[in-house]
Amino acid sequence: MATASYDTNGDGYVDVQLTDTDGDGYADVELQDTDGDGYADVQLTDTDGDGYADVQENDTNGDGYVDVQYADTTGDGYADVENYDTDGDGYVDVQYTDTNGDGYADTSYHA
């Protein structure tokens, strides 16, 4: 799955994130402003291909800071966090990307 983020109006905030969330080879466009601050929020969707959204980054409580939410994919009432070794080398793989558009690498686990 490939993802590209863009700041289309030059205000320093990501406005568009293009991701192929359903694996059909075409980017799916999501524009969201869930906290009503006038800026599109960043959403990380199904990173491990299991059909469930894994991590979402939004300021859901309006305090000005990104809140991280994990999904309960097993239905047991607890958030599911899994570490992955995608290349089979015996170590958990970590990807450094700038998910919030501030110019600094952020850490996210992926499959």
Legacy VTK file of the C-alpha trace (Angstrom):
# vtk DataFile Version 3.0
C-alpha trace
ASCII
DATASET POLYDATA
POINTS 111 float
0.000 0.000 0.000
1.414 3.372 -0.992
0.505 6.668 0.661
1.223 10.248 -0.415
0.356 13.392 1.570
0.066 16.930 0.200
-0.200 20.458 1.577
-2.130 21.950 -1.342
-2.591 25.468 0.028
0.855 25.936 1.587
-0.381 26.475 5.158
1.850 23.768 6.628
-0.980 21.287 7.209
-1.653 18.165 5.158
-4.795 18.751 3.093
-4.929 15.582 1.007
-3.731 12.088 1.752
-3.847 9.592 -1.091
-3.905 5.932 -0.089
-4.923 2.739 -1.835
-6.944 1.410 1.092
-8.760 -1.365 -0.742
-5.847 -2.783 -2.753
-7.410 -2.158 -6.157
-4.393 -0.246 -7.476
-6.099 3.166 -7.366
-5.624 5.835 -4.701
-8.640 6.544 -2.508
-9.025 10.197 -1.457
-10.142 11.120 2.055
-10.604 14.732 3.172
-11.611 15.027 6.809
-12.001 17.798 9.350
-13.430 15.832 12.275
-12.546 18.427 14.910
-13.931 21.426 12.987
-10.717 23.448 13.123
-10.751 24.221 9.399
-7.882 21.875 8.538
-8.082 18.385 7.104
-7.104 15.724 9.636
-4.740 12.838 8.910
-6.144 9.340 9.004
-4.044 6.193 8.814
-6.235 3.381 7.595
-5.787 -0.353 7.064
-1.992 -0.653 7.239
-1.880 -4.429 7.605
-4.492 -5.337 4.981
-6.843 -7.128 7.384
-9.857 -4.962 6.540
-9.817 -2.926 9.775
-8.552 0.594 10.376
-5.499 0.224 12.583
-4.506 3.680 13.818
-6.144 7.066 13.350
-4.440 10.374 14.037
-6.894 13.155 14.874
-7.397 15.800 17.521
-10.630 14.216 18.707
-10.888 16.111 21.987
-10.069 19.567 20.589
-7.039 20.199 22.814
-4.756 21.059 19.889
-2.743 17.830 20.091
-3.022 14.703 17.950
-4.739 11.857 19.788
-3.835 8.277 18.854
-6.618 5.701 18.836
-6.235 1.977 18.362
-8.955 -0.277 16.991
-10.440 -3.307 18.730
-10.241 -5.694 15.771
-10.933 -8.864 17.775
-14.062 -7.671 19.586
-12.708 -8.464 23.052
-13.124 -4.922 24.376
-9.407 -4.100 24.321
-7.407 -2.098 21.792
-5.255 -4.359 19.631
-1.616 -3.460 19.106
0.562 -5.794 17.092
4.224 -5.639 16.150
5.208 -6.984 12.761
8.332 -8.471 11.242
7.477 -7.881 7.580
10.859 -8.836 6.130
11.429 -12.015 8.175
14.692 -10.879 9.781
13.471 -11.555 13.323
13.073 -7.889 14.281
9.954 -5.732 14.506
9.875 -3.296 11.576
9.444 0.417 12.255
8.735 2.999 9.563
9.700 6.647 10.021
7.465 9.054 8.091
6.162 12.596 8.490
2.476 11.797 9.043
1.476 15.186 10.440
3.261 17.449 7.947
5.478 19.209 10.496
8.716 18.353 8.685
9.878 15.787 11.259
9.716 12.000 11.053
6.993 10.373 13.148
7.069 6.729 14.202
4.404 4.287 13.067
4.329 0.501 13.060
3.193 -1.142 9.846
2.572 -4.488 8.229
LINES 1 112
111 0 1 2 3 4 5 6 7 8 9 10 11 12 13 14 15 16 17 18 19 20 21 22 23 24 25 26 27 28 29 30 31 32 33 34 35 36 37 38 39 40 41 42 43 44 45 46 47 48 49 50 51 52 53 54 55 56 57 58 59 60 61 62 63 64 65 66 67 68 69 70 71 72 73 74 75 76 77 78 79 80 81 82 83 84 85 86 87 88 89 90 91 92 93 94 95 96 97 98 99 100 101 102 103 104 105 106 107 108 109 110
